[in-house]
Amino acid sequence: MRISGSRIFTDGRFISGSIEFDQKIRSILPGKDEKADGAYIIPGLIDIHTHAAMGADASDGDPEGMLAMSRYYAAGGVTSWCPTTMTLKEPELTKAMQVIRDFRRPEDGAKAAGVNLEGPFVSYEKRGAQNPDNIALPDIGMLERLNEASGGLVRLITLAPELDGAMDFIRQAARICTVSLGHSAADYETAVKAYGAGASHTTHLFNAMPSLHHRNPGLIAAAFDCSASAELICDGFHVHPAMVRMAWQIFGERIVLISDSLRCAGMPDGEYSLGGQPVSMKDGKATLSGTDTLAGSSIHLMEGLRRAVKFGIPLRDAVRAATERPAKVIGIEHETGSIAPGKAADLLFLDEQLNVLAVYVDGKRVR
């Protein structure tokens, strides 16, 4: 298939031209004389931190729920996602790993690119919406067993580096997957040591960690100094727009847009659950029921990209943060995440207002 006359995002910029693809991208041809028709063509989005949507959750261990999530993501422009689990007991996590391992993408769905384990090795103090009854100390044996149950699909794990045994765990875990610091009360020195031990990513920057302080810089400054990548939730609730802009100035191309979405994504306001805890959503804001504690988001990653642009982030930067950068974090950048010959034809067509016009997964239109 060949499509001409659109603005194609390739090599970090938009060009006017044409793109040829079947299951993979075959060529991108600049066309100075071609008049762009108003459509953008960008890589399919990659959401590496999303728990749930449409009433289903990756932690449920439910094959039908995985199918529902896959279709929801693809319909909005996400072509790959990491089913993300919560802080749960090992038997529950094992069941979820097995279901994710056996998942097969429906024709109109997104690809499951690997597992994101958010916990259970997190700080009680900075647990956020993680269930305190299930918090555990770092256990490399558990990670190895969960990775085996998933068929080797664990791509990312979050832990608090101040926990007993964390540094040894990080050194060993970094051989299996990307290690992210988060849900942590660690001071600057501890976080720097953890990044030096092999951690390289930061879970939802600003959330579930100490605030940046000029005398106690903490995890945020350590992530900056150690060149770690950093996630941002751009739903307007988790991080103020001014802080989104500041984070981009500080971290630049290391920013990764995520949704951190819950069961309530794609659903009406009401009562839901997360990791065995009740969650209430009102006007799109999800909190642990009866508290002001944010439980995650209700947005699709494409909406997060639109809001990032609305907050003042250049479109090209927001696109890279939702495509190229997350692909690198989980090690699939040689397969997808950018528009280049030989990559999967995972493509998203947008209008001038960034509304989704069409979605292709492996060269086949799914919307």
C-alpha positions in Angstrom: 0.0 0.0 0.0 1.2 3.5 -0.8 -0.2 6.7 0.9 0.8 10.1 -0.4 0.3 13.7 0.6 0.4 13.5 4.4 2.8 14.8 7.0 4.8 11.8 8.0 6.7 11.7 11.3 10.1 10.2 10.7 13.6 10.8 12.1 12.1 13.2 14.7 10.4 15.5 12.3 7.4 15.8 10.0 7.9 15.6 6.3 5.5 15.8 3.4 5.7 12.7 1.2 4.5 9.2 0.8 4.8 5.9 2.7 4.8 2.4 1.3 4.0 -0.5 3.5 2.6 -4.0 3.8 3.1 -5.8 7.1 6.3 -3.7 7.5 7.2 -0.3 6.3 8.9 -0.5 3.0 9.9 3.1 2.2 9.3 6.7 3.1 9.7 9.1 0.1 9.9 12.8 0.6 7.8 14.8 -1.8 8.5 18.5 -1.9 5.9 19.1 -4.5 3.2 17.1 -2.9 0.6 19.1 -1.0 -0.1 17.7 2.4 -3.8 17.0 2.9 -3.9 17.9 6.6 -3.4 14.4 7.9 -0.5 13.4 10.2 1.0 9.9 10.0 2.8 9.0 13.2 3.9 5.7 14.7 1.3 3.7 16.7 1.4 4.7 20.3 3.0 2.4 22.9 1.6 2.5 26.4 4.1 0.8 28.7 2.2 1.5 31.9 -1.6 0.8 31.8 -3.4 -1.4 34.2 -6.9 -1.6 32.8 -9.8 -0.3 30.7 -13.4 -1.1 29.8 -14.0 -2.7 33.2 -11.2 -5.2 32.7 -7.8 -5.3 34.5 -4.5 -7.0 33.5 -4.3 -8.3 37.1 -7.6 -10.2 36.8 -6.1 -13.2 34.9 -9.1 -13.0 32.5 -8.6 -13.8 28.8 -11.8 -12.1 27.8 -10.7 -9.0 29.7 -7.4 -9.0 27.8 -9.3 -9.0 24.5 -11.5 -6.1 25.6 -8.5 -4.1 26.6 -6.6 -4.9 23.4 -9.5 -3.6 21.3 -9.9 -0.5 23.4 -6.3 0.5 23.1 -6.2 -0.1 19.3 -9.4 1.9 18.7 -7.8 5.0 20.2 -4.4 4.7 18.6 -2.3 2.5 20.9 -0.8 -0.3 18.8 1.3 -1.9 21.6 0.8 -2.0 25.3 2.3 -3.5 28.4 -0.3 -5.2 30.6 0.6 -3.7 34.0 -0.1 -5.5 37.3 -0.5 -4.2 40.8 1.0 -5.1 44.2 -0.6 -8.5 44.7 0.3 -11.9 46.2 2.4 -14.2 44.0 -0.4 -16.7 43.2 -2.6 -13.9 41.8 0.3 -12.4 39.8 1.2 -15.9 38.5 -2.3 -16.4 37.1 -2.1 -13.0 35.4 1.3 -13.9 33.9 -0.1 -17.1 32.5 -3.0 -15.3 30.9 -0.8 -12.6 29.4 1.5 -15.3 28.1 -1.3 -17.1 26.3 -2.9 -13.9 24.9 -3.3 -13.7 21.1 -4.1 -10.4 19.5 -7.5 -10.1 17.9 -7.6 -8.8 14.4 -8.9 -5.4 15.6 -6.7 -5.2 18.7 -3.3 -3.9 19.9 -0.3 -6.1 20.6 0.7 -7.0 24.2 4.4 -6.0 24.1 5.3 -7.5 27.5 4.5 -7.3 31.2 5.0 -4.4 33.5 5.2 -5.4 37.2 4.3 -2.4 39.3 5.3 -3.9 42.6 4.9 -5.7 44.9 8.3 -4.4 46.1 7.2 -0.9 47.0 7.3 1.5 50.0 4.5 1.5 52.5 4.9 5.2 53.0 4.6 5.9 49.2 2.3 3.1 48.3 -0.3 5.4 46.8 -3.1 3.2 45.6 -1.1 -0.1 46.0 -2.6 -2.5 48.5 -0.5 -2.4 51.7 -1.5 -6.0 52.6 0.5 -7.3 49.6 3.7 -5.3 49.9 6.8 -7.5 50.0 10.6 -7.1 50.2 12.5 -7.5 47.0 12.7 -11.2 46.0 14.6 -12.1 42.9 13.3 -15.7 43.1 9.7 -14.3 42.8 10.7 -12.2 39.8 12.3 -15.2 38.1 9.2 -17.3 38.8 6.8 -14.7 37.4 9.0 -14.1 34.4 9.0 -17.9 33.7 5.2 -18.0 34.1 4.8 -15.2 31.6 6.9 -17.0 29.0 9.8 -14.5 29.5 7.6 -11.5 28.8 8.4 -9.3 31.9 9.8 -6.1 30.4 9.6 -3.7 33.4 9.4 -3.8 37.2 9.0 -1.0 39.7 10.5 -1.1 43.2 11.5 1.2 46.0 15.3 1.2 46.3 15.4 1.9 50.1 13.9 -1.5 50.9 16.1 -4.2 52.4 17.9 -6.2 49.7 16.9 -3.7 46.9 20.5 -3.1 45.6 21.3 -6.8 45.1 17.8 -7.3 43.6 18.4 -4.5 41.1 21.7 -5.9 40.0 20.1 -9.3 39.2 16.8 -8.0 37.9 18.5 -5.7 35.4 19.6 -8.8 33.6 16.0 -9.8 33.1 14.1 -6.5 32.5 14.2 -2.8 32.8 14.2 -1.7 36.5 12.3 1.4 37.4 12.3 3.3 40.7 9.0 4.4 42.1 6.5 4.2 44.9 9.5 5.2 47.0 10.6 7.5 49.8 14.3 7.1 48.9 16.6 10.0 49.5 18.9 11.3 46.7 21.9 9.2 47.7 20.0 5.9 47.8 18.4 6.6 44.5 21.7 7.4 42.9 23.1 4.2 44.2 20.1 2.3 42.8 20.5 3.8 39.3 24.2 2.9 39.5 23.3 -0.7 40.4 21.3 -1.0 37.1 18.0 0.8 37.4 17.3 3.1 34.4 13.7 4.2 34.5 11.4 6.2 36.8 7.8 5.3 37.5 5.2 8.2 37.1 7.5 11.1 37.9 6.4 13.3 40.8 3.7 10.8 41.9 4.3 8.4 44.8 7.8 9.9 45.6 9.1 12.8 47.7 8.6 16.3 46.1 11.7 18.0 44.6 13.3 20.1 47.3 16.4 22.3 47.0 18.1 20.8 50.1 16.6 17.3 49.8 16.5 16.6 46.1 15.4 13.0 46.4 14.5 10.6 43.6 13.5 13.2 41.0 17.0 14.9 41.0 18.7 11.5 41.1 16.8 10.4 38.0 17.9 13.6 36.3 21.6 13.2 37.3 21.7 9.5 36.4 20.2 10.0 32.9 17.2 7.8 33.7 14.0 7.9 31.6 10.9 9.2 33.4 7.2 8.6 33.0 4.6 11.3 33.0 0.8 11.0 33.4 -0.7 13.9 31.4 -4.3 13.7 32.5 -4.3 17.1 34.2 -4.9 15.6 37.6 -1.6 13.8 38.4 0.8 16.6 37.3 0.0 20.3 36.9 0.6 21.6 33.3 3.4 23.9 34.6 5.2 20.9 36.1 4.7 19.0 32.8 6.4 21.8 31.0 9.2 22.0 33.6 9.8 18.2 33.5 10.1 18.3 29.7 12.7 21.1 30.0 14.7 19.1 32.6 14.4 15.5 31.2 13.9 16.3 27.5 13.9 13.2 25.3 13.9 11.0 28.3 10.2 11.7 29.0 7.8 8.8 28.5 4.1 9.5 28.2 1.9 6.8 30.0 -1.8 6.5 30.8 -1.6 4.6 34.0 -5.2 3.8 33.3 -7.7 1.8 35.4 -10.8 -0.2 34.8 -12.7 3.1 34.6 -11.0 4.1 31.4 -13.6 4.2 28.6 -16.3 3.8 31.2 -18.8 6.2 32.9 -18.3 7.7 36.4 -19.0 5.3 39.1 -17.5 2.7 41.5 -14.6 0.4 40.4 -11.7 -1.5 42.0 -7.9 -1.7 41.9 -5.8 -4.4 43.4 -8.6 -5.4 45.7 -9.3 -1.8 46.8 -12.5 0.3 46.0 -12.0 3.2 43.5 -14.4 6.0 42.8 -14.4 8.0 39.5 -16.1 11.4 39.3 -15.7 13.8 36.4 -12.9 11.6 35.1 -10.9 11.7 38.3 -10.2 8.3 40.0 -9.4 8.1 43.7 -9.4 5.4 46.4 -13.0 5.5 47.6 -13.4 7.9 50.6 -10.0 9.5 50.1 -8.2 12.1 48.0 -5.5 9.5 46.9 -5.3 9.3 43.2 -5.6 5.7 42.0 -4.5 6.1 38.4 -6.1 7.7 35.4 -9.2 7.2 33.3 -7.6 8.4 30.0 -6.4 6.7 26.9 -2.7 7.4 26.0 -3.9 9.3 22.9 -5.8 11.7 25.1 -2.6 12.1 27.2 -0.7 13.1 24.1 -3.4 15.6 23.1 -3.3 17.1 26.6 0.5 17.3 26.6 0.3 19.3 23.4 -2.5 21.5 25.0 -0.1 22.1 28.0 2.5 23.5 25.6 4.6 20.5 24.6 5.6 20.6 20.9 3.8 17.9 18.9 7.0 16.3 17.7 8.2 15.9 21.3 4.9 14.5 22.5 4.9 12.0 19.7 8.4 10.7 20.5 7.4 10.4 24.2 4.5 8.1 23.3 6.2 6.1 20.6 10.0 6.0 20.2 11.0 6.5 23.9 8.7 3.8 25.4 9.8 1.4 22.7 13.4 1.9 23.9 12.5 1.6 27.5 11.2 -2.0 27.0 13.6 -3.0 24.3 11.4 -3.2 21.3 12.7 -0.2 19.3 14.1 -2.5 16.6 10.6 -3.7 15.9 8.3 -0.7 16.3 8.0 2.8 17.8 9.2 4.8 14.7 8.4 5.0 11.0 11.4 3.6 9.3 12.0 0.9 6.7 11.9 -2.6 8.1 9.8 -1.6 11.2 6.3 -3.0 11.8 3.7 -0.9 10.0 2.1 0.2 13.2 0.7 3.6 12.1 -1.7 6.2 13.3 -3.4 8.8 11.1 -4.5 12.0 12.8 -6.3 15.2 11.6 -5.2 18.7 12.5 -7.0 18.5 15.9 -5.2 15.2 16.6 -8.4 13.2 16.3 -7.8 9.6 15.2 -8.7 9.0 11.6 -7.2 5.5 11.1 -5.1 2.9 12.9 -2.9 0.2 11.4 -1.4 -2.7 13.2 1.2 -4.7 11.3 -0.1 -3.0 8.1 -3.7 -4.0 8.6 -6.3 -1.3 9.3 -8.0 -1.9 12.6 -10.0 1.3 12.7 
